[in-house]
Amino acid sequence: MDVDMETSPSYFDPEDLSSRERFRRYGKRNPGSSLSPHHDSSASRFSNAALFLENIKHEVESFDADFGETHFDSASKMRESLDGLGVYRVDSDADTMRRRGSESLKVCKQEEHEQIESADTTFSLFASLLDSGLQGLMHIPDLILRFESSCRSVSESIRYGANERYRIVEDKLMRQKARLLLDEAATWSLLWYLYGKGNGEVPEDLILFPTTSHLEACQFVAAENNTAHTAQLCLRIVQWLEGLASKALDLDNKFRGSHVGSYLPSSGVWHHTQRHLTGGASNTKTIHHLDFDAPTRERTQQLPDDKKQDESLLEDVWTLLRAGRLEEACNLCRSAGQPWRAASLCPFGGSNLFPSLEALEENGKNRVLQAIELESGVGHQWHLWKWASYCASEKIAEQDGGKYESAVYAAQCSNLKRLLPVCTDWESACWTMAKSWLDVQVDIEIARLRPGGLEQFKSFEEAIERSPGQGDLASQLSGPDSWPLHVLNQQPRDLSSLLQKLHSSDTVHEAVARSCKEQQRQIEINLMLGDIPHLLDLIYSWISPSEDDGSIFRPHGDPQMMRFGAHLVLVLRHLLHDQMNDTYREKMMTVGDFIIHMYAMFLFTKQNEELVGLYAAQLARHRCIDLFVHMMELRLNSSMHVRYKMFISAIEYLPFSPEDESKGSFEEIIERILSRSREISVVKQDKSSDVAEEHRLQSLQKAMVIQWLCFTPPSTINDAKAVTEKLVLRALMHSNLLFREFALISMWRVPAVPIGAHTVLSLLAEPLKQPTEILLSTEDHDVAESLKEFQDWNEYYSCDAKYRNWLKIELAHAEVSPDKLSAAEKQLEVTAAREALSSSLLLLERKDNPWLVPTQDHLHVSVEPVYLELHATAVLSLPSGECLSPDATLCTTLTSALYTLVSEEEVLHRELMVNVSISSKDSSCIEVALRCSAMEGDGLGPHDLNDGGILANVMAAGFKGELSRFQAGVTMEISRLDAWYSTAGGSLEGPATYIVRGLCRRCCIPEIFLRCMQVSVSLMESGYPPARHYELIELVTSPDTDFLRLFSQNQLQELLLFERNYTIYGMDLENGPNS
């Protein structure tokens, strides 16, 4: 590939955010979507999943070293558990939305029975869902939710689905896999909230006049201005984190049977203190009254048991508030005997005052709040409640009343100082900061609605400009009128500073700061910031090959991260398609392609060929083609089933013909594969290597690529019938090209059959059974000519096979004394000889349809001068079969020898040019290039002689080893041969097939005659004279066939020598054994 996969382009600076575009993340929600967000919680995480798994691996190895080898069979157990817990129910749902007959995702793995990790089911599951999304059967926001739910389902199956018990190390590994999937599910959920949820508007039927503070808060957050953008972002982050916490509670309840808030009624009443006071006991450190204000008023505490019970209750209240379950938290307080606490958490008639459209719709037209604010003014009671909560949180903390009680009231008033001490995980700390900042922004907006609000707003701006630590505003203020100045200096200035606080162990718990280094946390932080370019660089750095590994086709890193990264890129491309400028679009396409490429190669290495096409089709055109070519070449010698999966994967997800410059096509891939297959060079072993045998084996690899054109496409693709016809036609054309090359390298009279040619014939046998009539009925002249030439070659190689069969028998019998051969063995040789002779005569005697002569010439028309070119890559072979290594002197000598085959006058007249050089790809090969001007009968007009013209004449002498001024007997064994029409400037215009066909006639027809003479001589020697020998001689000399002009001088001499021997054996046969 021409793109450096190791590094990103230098002009992409992920740290430079000065010119970064603010992506508009809150698109309109599609009204046709019916899916709702699924929330979950993520458990404790490790900073690097791949590193942790590696540590587990070492631990397993050490464990086995201590206690002996143990085979894990957890993978199969986990897969059974998936069936029982409904993971595949998600898959089956997706199947109903995928295209009918989608072959690539239906092909089962019939050959690979190796055990797979149960988490690997996410590969096929995600591919199925993505397939539906890309086809438009599922909206992208809904697709994100399905990704999230799939991760959760697989995670639950891994963690809770198995009935078997595992060893400690194995169980630890399974737990970690489940946690990593939950982490990923959390990220998908965040992506949905930021980019997929949409930004609704306040329904008109909920608008009140006069307005209320809650209505104004919701309208402010839902607005489109820059200030509201930050508030909207905070709202979505809060909703996301509350959703995760809520899902975690449901998960615990589902599998562990426990749930927060499951207490007996009145468990919040101070029973121990009540009995203590009833018994008449007195203690200065114990309260003397049981009302809820007693601890604050009397500056004492209830008994330790009651205080511990209260703290436990408030911890559950905190957990419910953290999960966004305000109503459930209030019900818990009431059932515990503390209705006053429920009233303090949910004032104004129990309304939910969270500034979201969901809360607004839940409350309906809030007449209670409207009536209150009509009397006291908009926002007065709101700020009074906030200020009272702030005072309560501070007072409780000062009197050591319990950190959770202080945090519960601090959460109502953005008092981070009392909130952060109870946040020991990343999600809680992030939720605390985001919710506090959101509430302060809403409080400031509501303060502007009050009388004198504009002047007060200026003081807010001054407070915001003041750096944290420059004086404590809360100590200088009293009363609710100046709210929220009390907590303003605790809040971040922007989202970046909020997230930066999460990294500081001075501000948050050490576990929170440590969690910021985890991969999914870093991804989520970049998503919140909208820094997509840096996010892509980050993911690619985790999965890209190491610096000392230059292979771009070798997957690296955590497979689950590769899967996540690839799907994240594809989702973001669809979500942000219209919101990116050119720079970031280029970043998204380039680095995104690298990530998808790595995942596609991972699937390929894990024998998931049926999934590869879905992802490779999303790559840029050149990367898509390069990747498919690489994979199909690697699978060339695999089983039929594997090759078919690879074929289906390509043809189902790619257009057959080029339609879009940005997308690859199946046709382009096949053309590249066919072209590269002909570039196979001779394996350089040693000087004595058998060139003929090397070419024979090499031809098999060339022939195998035809199989990609012989598969039947699925009926579900567009124009399946037309595609099938095009594949068969292309197979015919390429097979004919190979037949020509194979024929020219199979002149050796040896028993071994040309395996490449017979492989092609076997591969095309089935595809040509059905479409032959369709191909013949078409009006395209090239189709009919291609089919006719294929049939000609089929007949030729049939004759060739019969000759080699006879030769094999004859050579075997030659090693045995004639007296020891049975009559049956002798008759077998005679029968084989007669079959070879008969089939060859049938081919040579064709009058109305001569072999390898087109029924109609393709006439090349051009107003400019036309030139002909013949390019060949060949190996020089000695008569012994050994390879002759070329050098500069040898190339010069060969060039001169080729020139001498044509007279000087004709060289000048036809502008003949000959160039021989050592191949740049293989030093054991030579490159021969011939060029001349076209003339009538040779390049222009009909080609009546069908001998390939002057270029075929020159090249044939090299193939036959009859160069007068070159080493005697040295032949050129080609590995590639092409003929072209060209312009005066050297630009190639089209194939000059008649030259190669004529060259094949010059070489093959004389060889067929010589083989027939060899067989005839053998028959005569054996006492079985052939019946049609003289017809064979007449064919050579007949002016109607004009075969004689195809023979070289040496071939004629060999023909005469065979005839002489034939005559001698005939005379001996006539005279009898006693003469």
Salt bridges, closest charged atoms under 4 A:
ASP2 OD1 - HIS622 NE2 3.71
GLU15 OE2 - HIS534 NE2 3.79
ASP40 OD2 - ARG152 NH1 2.28
GLU54 OE2 - HIS58 NE2 3.31
GLU61 OE1 - HIS58 ND1 3.62
ASP64 OD1 - ARG167 NH1 3.88
GLU69 OE2 - HIS71 NE2 3.63
ASP73 OD1 - LYS77 NZ 3.03
ASP95 OD1 - ARG98 NH1 1.91
GLU112 OE1 - LYS645 NZ 3.83
ASP131 OD1 - ARG99 NH2 3.48
ASP142 OD1 - ARG29 NH2 3.36
GLU148 OE2 - ARG152 NH2 3.03
GLU156 OE1 - LYS254 NZ 3.20
ASP171 OD2 - ARG175 NE 2.85
ASP183 OD1 - ARG45 NE 2.02
GLU184 OE1 - ARG563 NH2 2.44
GLU201 OE2 - LYS28 NZ 3.51
GLU224 OE1 - ARG24 NH2 3.74
ASP250 OD1 - ARG325 NH2 2.82
ASP252 OD1 - ARG256 NH1 3.65
ASP291 OD2 - ARG297 NH1 3.03
GLU298 OE1 - HIS288 ND1 3.87
GLU298 OE2 - HIS289 ND1 2.57
GLU298 OE2 - ARG297 NH2 3.84
ASP305 OD2 - HIS272 NE2 3.95
ASP306 OD1 - HIS272 ND1 3.02
GLU328 OE2 - HIS259 NE2 3.90
GLU328 OE1 - ARG325 NH1 3.46
GLU358 OE2 - LYS197 NZ 3.19
GLU394 OE1 - LYS417 NZ 3.77
GLU394 OE1 - ARG418 NH2 2.87
GLU405 OE2 - ARG341 NH1 3.11
GLU427 OE2 - ARG45 NH1 2.46
ASP439 OD2 - LYS386 NZ 3.96
ASP439 OD2 - LYS435 NZ 3.04
GLU445 OE1 - ARG448 NH1 3.57
ASP481 OD1 - ARG450 NH2 3.67
GLU510 OE2 - ARG514 NH1 3.81
GLU518 OE1 - ARG521 NH1 3.25
GLU524 OE1 - ARG521 NE 2.84
ASP537 OD2 - LYS587 NZ 2.62
ASP549 OD2 - ARG554 NH1 3.27
ASP578 OD1 - HIS577 ND1 2.93
ASP593 OD1 - ARG573 NH2 2.68
ASP593 OD2 - ARG623 NH1 2.76
GLU609 OE2 - ARG635 NE 2.70
GLU609 OE1 - LYS645 NZ 3.18
GLU610 OE1 - LYS645 NZ 3.38
ASP626 OD1 - ARG672 NH1 2.86
GLU633 OE2 - ARG676 NE 2.60
GLU668 OE2 - ARG621 NH2 2.39
GLU671 OE2 - ARG730 NE 2.50
GLU679 OE1 - LYS921 NZ 3.50
GLU679 OE2 - ARG976 NH1 3.82
GLU693 OE2 - ARG696 NH2 3.23
GLU741 OE2 - ARG678 NH2 2.44
GLU741 OE1 - LYS702 NZ 3.67
GLU766 OE1 - LYS769 NZ 3.23
GLU785 OE2 - HIS781 NE2 3.82
GLU789 OE2 - ARG740 NE 2.76
GLU789 OE1 - ARG997 NH1 3.37
ASP792 OD2 - LYS788 NZ 2.95
ASP792 OD1 - ARG846 NH2 2.64
GLU795 OE1 - ARG846 NH1 2.59
ASP800 OD2 - ARG804 NE 2.71
ASP800 OD1 - ARG1011 NH1 2.71
GLU829 OE1 - HIS813 ND1 2.94
GLU845 OE2 - ARG1028 NH2 2.16
GLU869 OE1 - HIS871 NE2 2.87
GLU869 OE2 - ARG931 NH1 2.69
ASP938 OD2 - ARG910 NH2 2.91
ASP947 OD2 - ARG1002 NH2 3.06
ASP947 OD2 - ARG1045 NH1 2.53
ASP978 OD1 - ARG678 NH1 2.97
ASP978 OD2 - ARG976 NE 3.00
GLU989 OE1 - HIS860 NE2 3.37
GLU1007 OE2 - ARG749 NE 2.71
GLU1007 OE2 - ARG1011 NE 3.20
GLU1031 OE1 - ARG1028 NH2 2.72
ASP1042 OD2 - ARG1045 NE 3.52
GLU1054 OE2 - ARG749 NH1 2.59
GLU1059 OE1 - HIS1029 NE2 2.76
